[in-house]
Amino acid sequence: MFTRTGAYAGVTRAQTFDTDFSGDGRADLFARRSSGGTAYAYRGTTLKTRSSAGSGWGGYDKVLQTDLDRDGVVDYVARTTAGVVRWRHLSSGQWVNSRIATGWRGVRQIVAPGDVTGDALPDLVTVDSAGTLWRYPGNGRGGFGSRVKIGSGWKTYTQVVAHGDFTGDGRPDLVGRTSAGALYVHPSSTTGTYPFGTRKLVSRTVFKSATALVAVGDVNGDGKADLVARTASGALWLHKGKGNGTFATAVKGATGLSSFNLLG
């Protein structure tokens, strides 16, 4: 399925090239059909063309693209409907499902923002049922160290997404959407106890109609993290990041995704 090889030499903390399925230097979108477990990668730049991402995805309710071992090939963090979290990656040309954790069925949010700790290794961030924000430091081998509390009050969001730098400071940020559709960016912070600072309102209305919201990194190749939304009609919309915590007017991508129920 993959022909790419290589490493991530010289990248900064927020340069997340690990969602590039096609190998063209752009972030791609993972999308699974509602039935059958078949998935596709919608290619970056326009999100109008796609490649097969294989089958066997029917038992998952969460899929994130990342590259936990930094081998230069995209892999996945995927949670089963039973709450088992797996690392799906290629090893010697074969797909391998390595268990990361169990008992995560009640975890409200799981995101892969990039390198939060500053050690050049990708991390995970979660929101539990109480709204507490936790960081799981990656070890670069598909595993994680002990979790660390990095915030509270995140229950206010119905969705938290993250992958890359939205604010232009070279560090990954978090994005939260409320039940009313308001979107906020939580910029990374180098001061205080927690690595994410005071939230900033992006829009109260623009993202309200989205039936899915995904952060996969830099889709159009300008070095800035973007957001992808899907509307009820099944159309994808690319919200290009401006690098200052705001987004340009959405550009329409592929259509016909109303029958897809898992994007990542």
Rosetta blueprint (number, residue, H / E / L):
1 M L
2 F L
3 T L
4 R L
5 T L
6 G L
7 A L
8 Y L
9 A L
10 G L
11 V L
12 T L
13 R L
14 A L
15 Q L
16 T L
17 F L
18 D L
19 T L
20 D L
21 F L
22 S L
23 G L
24 D L
25 G L
26 R L
27 A L
28 D L
29 L E
30 F E
31 A E
32 R E
33 R E
34 S L
35 S L
36 G L
37 G L
38 T L
39 A E
40 Y E
41 A E
42 Y E
43 R L
44 G L
45 T L
46 T L
47 L L
48 K L
49 T L
50 R E
51 S E
52 S E
53 A L
54 G L
55 S L
56 G L
57 W L
58 G L
59 G L
60 Y E
61 D E
62 K E
63 V E
64 L E
65 Q E
66 T E
67 D L
68 L L
69 D L
70 R L
71 D L
72 G L
73 V L
74 V L
75 D E
76 Y E
77 V E
78 A E
79 R E
80 T E
81 T L
82 A L
83 G L
84 V L
85 V E
86 R E
87 W E
88 R E
89 H E
90 L E
91 S E
92 S L
93 G L
94 Q E
95 W E
96 V E
97 N E
98 S E
99 R E
100 I E
101 A E
102 T L
103 G L
104 W L
105 R L
106 G L
107 V L
108 R L
109 Q E
110 I E
111 V E
112 A E
113 P E
114 G E
115 D L
116 V L
117 T L
118 G L
119 D L
120 A L
121 L L
122 P L
123 D E
124 L E
125 V E
126 T E
127 V E
128 D L
129 S L
130 A L
131 G L
132 T L
133 L E
134 W E
135 R E
136 Y E
137 P L
138 G E
139 N L
140 G L
141 R L
142 G L
143 G L
144 F E
145 G L
146 S L
147 R L
148 V E
149 K E
150 I E
151 G E
152 S L
153 G L
154 W H
155 K H
156 T H
157 Y E
158 T E
159 Q E
160 V E
161 V E
162 A L
163 H L
164 G L
165 D L
166 F L
167 T L
168 G L
169 D L
170 G L
171 R L
172 P L
173 D L
174 L E
175 V E
176 G E
177 R E
178 T E
179 S L
180 A L
181 G L
182 A L
183 L E
184 Y E
185 V E
186 H E
187 P L
188 S E
189 S L
190 T L
191 T L
192 G L
193 T L
194 Y L
195 P L
196 F E
197 G L
198 T L
199 R L
200 K E
201 L E
202 V E
203 S E
204 R L
205 T L
206 V L
207 F L
208 K L
209 S L
210 A E
211 T E
212 A E
213 L E
214 V E
215 A E
216 V E
217 G E
218 D L
219 V L
220 N L
221 G L
222 D L
223 G L
224 K L
225 A L
226 D E
227 L E
228 V E
229 A E
230 R E
231 T E
232 A L
233 S L
234 G L
235 A L
236 L E
237 W E
238 L E
239 H E
240 K L
241 G E
242 K L
243 G L
244 N L
245 G L
246 T L
247 F E
248 A L
249 T L
250 A L
251 V E
252 K E
253 G L
254 A L
255 T L
256 G L
257 L L
258 S L
259 S L
260 F E
261 N E
262 L E
263 L E
264 G L
